[in-house]
C-alpha cells in the first residue's frame, strides 16, 4: 500500500518534498502510463553550450541529411537519451524491488 501524497502549499514546497522522498513509496509506478499533452506549450530557455567545432560540424551534417535545423536535432538527441536513461533507471529500480532475498540454513563451522 502506498503512502498518501501530502497537500502542498506551493511548488517550492512540493519540489523540496520530492527531493527528499522516494516517489515509489507514494506511487505505484508499475501502473504508470505515458501521457501525451498535445496542446501544452512547452516553456523553453536559451542556454549557451560550448561544443567542439568538429562535433558541431557533424551535427550540422546529420541535421542537413534529415532536413531539420541542427538545434532541433540536438533537442531530439537529448530527448532520446533522457527517455533511455529514465527507462533504464526505472527498470533497474523495479528489478531490485522484485529480487527476493535468499536465506541459507547451513551453519558455519
Residue pairs with C-beta under 8 A, 6 or more apart in sequence:
2 25
2 26
2 27
2 28
3 25
3 26
4 26
5 26
5 27
6 17
8 14
8 17
23 29
24 93
24 97
29 90
29 93
29 94
30 94
51 59
56 70
59 70
59 73
59 74
60 70
62 70
62 73
63 69
63 70
63 72
63 73
64 70
66 73
68 76
